[in-house]
Amino acid sequence: MGARFDFIIVGAGSAGCVLANRLSEDPNKRVLLIEAGPRDWNPFIHMPAGLSKLINFKSINWNYNTQPEPALNNRELYWPRGRVLGGSSSINAMCFSRGHRSDYDDWANAGNPGWSWKEVLPYFKRSQDQARGADELHGVGGPLRVEDLSFTNPLSEVFIQAAEQAGFARNNDFNGPTQRGVGFYQVTQRAGRRCSTAAGYLKPVRNRPNLKVLTHALTHRILFDGGRAVGVSYRRFGRMLKAYASNEVILSAGAINSPHLLMLSGIGPASMLEPHGIEMVSNNPSVGQNLQDHLDVCTLTRCSQPITYDQLNELRVGLNYFLRGQGEGTSNIAEAGAFLVSGRGRTDRPDIQMHFVPALLDDHGRNRLPGDGYTLHACPLRPQSRGHLALQSANPAQPIAIHPNYLSEAEDLEIMLDCIRLSREIFAQPAFKPFRAHEILPGDHIHDRDGLIDFIRTKAETIYHPVGTCRMGSDEAAVVDPSLRVNGVEGLRVVDASIMPTLVGGNTNAPTIMIAEKAADLIVGREPLSPAI
Ligand SMILES: Cc1cc2nc3c(=O)[nH]c(=O)nc-3n(C[C@H](O)[C@H](O)[C@H](O)COP(=O)(O)OP(=O)(O)OC[C@H]3O[C@@H](n4cnc5c(N)ncnc54)[C@H](O)[C@@H]3O)c2cc1C
């Protein structure tokens, strides 16, 4: 096909694989999908419980670290991001959550027509293949399979019962009429295998003659002809190459790399780009700003019975999974969770999310603790703090500096304290009595406010949802307009988690897939799907 295409998509992640599928539906359109990482051959990607091993495979991960965080004892936090076909959807925890409907109404009210809940719901449904069947809120037949877990640890049910004892209602569908409550997550899996966007969207269409997928290809820059994006330059196996797009270049490189690529290409704050000798194409001070993420705090308890996932016989689990497709191997580990209302904000929508893990999980699983235990992750859902990205070099191989600026707003710290309070309240209920030995973290001796704040500053970590760095809006300062076109240039869009104006109240994979589904219609000029009633 040579190096000329109609569309070039940079990044084969949650959004990029969706676009590759939808844009290549028209056999007359030639589509190039460029991915920096390798193919998704690693078997631990596909076996859901392999998630706990993926942290060890550096070659499919960007392995970012933040800059020292002032409110977190100047720690440099680990930020994994997928660098493989499927992107972060190939290494994520598979929890299926869309956030709260009002998150999208907030987007629309902030000057983004077309992005209200009623308008985005049809795209969520188009993407979905809900194992429970179709209804007003769920779709069937889409590429993203959503299933109930076929195997769960008994402690996950204990967690749900304990939360009920603490006064929280059981909810068997966090994406149903109400998000609030406690229950099992549905997961993005098909027959017990991970349904990444590479598996759900890309694999079935890989043989289309008009779709070319390049792996191991690091995009360096967008090429411009005047103010119009006409292609990209990329490095593959040591060679610098170019590809051209007659229609559009679309960045789907994620919330860190899409703004990074814009800056490397001359779109960003002039004051940040000029010192590195980058020729300006469009001065936009908002590129890389508005960084938001879910900061998470974990409560760890020693379990008095050996029933957790800490001491699994890996050979038995692996054989059971690979021979029969059953058992612990199908678990996404974070099996159950909760969406709770702290009472500090609007009382009609949850502002805290929990993920219960029937194992001891410290430092993203990098610090293996001895013995058996269970962990409750909890995070505030709509942090007020805003961070930014800062260019460090014009060399595309040099990572951009990440400044999340967590807890820079006082209110965010208060909700973090609520997170620990509620976690402890749930763990203290009678349902856990037969299993509870003692609290490991924060530790039975820490109860005063100062001690808990110190614990948060020492131990809080990301729960992997950075967004907002190419903010969508109708104002001049926005990075992209509500059709996701980059302001100030032509022929260029950003389609991924970076365009979210505000972080949604839940996990971010399904929302990113929805964004790409909607973007596909915007790009080809199709009428939007009819709004839900
Ligand atoms: C460990 C972890 C657990 C998570 N758990 C969940 C969960 O349970 N549920 C949930 O809903 N969400 C979860 N998330 C979040 C969710 O997966 C992400 O929000 C989502 O995948 C982001 O999609 P994206 O398309 O914006 O970026 P990505 O999926 O990260 O895709 C970006 C792609 O672009 C490629 N790329 C970047 N730069 C270049 C370049 N210069 N040239 C070529 N290619 C490039 C990358 O390699 C990558 O493949 C998790 C994330 C992580 C990391």
The ligand as an ORCA input file, in Angstrom:
! r2SCAN-3c Opt
* xyz 0 1
  C      -2.750     -1.179     35.360
  C      -4.019     -0.544     34.852
  C      -5.256     -0.996     35.349
  C      -6.434     -0.415     34.880
  N      -7.647     -0.966     35.256
  C      -8.784     -0.549     34.636
  C     -10.012     -1.249     34.834
  O     -10.089     -2.254     35.555
  N     -11.116     -0.795     34.189
  C     -11.070      0.309     33.366
  O     -12.127      0.701     32.829
  N      -9.924      0.986     33.188
  C      -8.773      0.563     33.757
  N      -7.588      1.199     33.489
  C      -7.618      2.420     32.669
  C      -7.872      2.181     31.187
  O      -7.271      0.972     30.758
  C      -7.312      3.384     30.394
  O      -7.966      4.565     30.827
  C      -7.541      3.257     28.899
  O      -6.996      2.049     28.423
  C      -6.901      4.459     28.172
  O      -7.068      4.306     26.786
  P      -6.281      5.224     25.747
  O      -6.733      4.790     24.409
  O      -6.456      6.643     26.138
  O      -4.732      4.886     25.974
  P      -3.980      3.494     25.887
  O      -4.921      2.357     25.938
  O      -2.895      3.543     26.905
  O      -3.368      3.464     24.412
  C      -2.333      4.288     23.939
  C      -1.558      3.479     22.918
  O      -0.728      4.344     22.163
  C       0.558      3.774     22.034
  N       1.499      4.860     21.826
  C       1.791      5.849     22.704
  N       2.712      6.685     22.173
  C       2.984      6.226     20.937
  C       3.854      6.671     19.920
  N       4.619      7.752     20.066
  N       3.898      5.949     18.764
  C       3.128      4.844     18.592
  N       2.296      4.385     19.546
  C       2.216      5.060     20.700
  C       0.744      3.032     23.343
  O       1.771      2.087     23.278
  C      -0.637      2.448     23.558
  O      -0.788      1.204     22.931
  C      -6.390      0.661     33.943
  C      -5.170      1.114     33.459
  C      -3.979      0.509     33.888
  C      -2.665      1.002     33.338
*
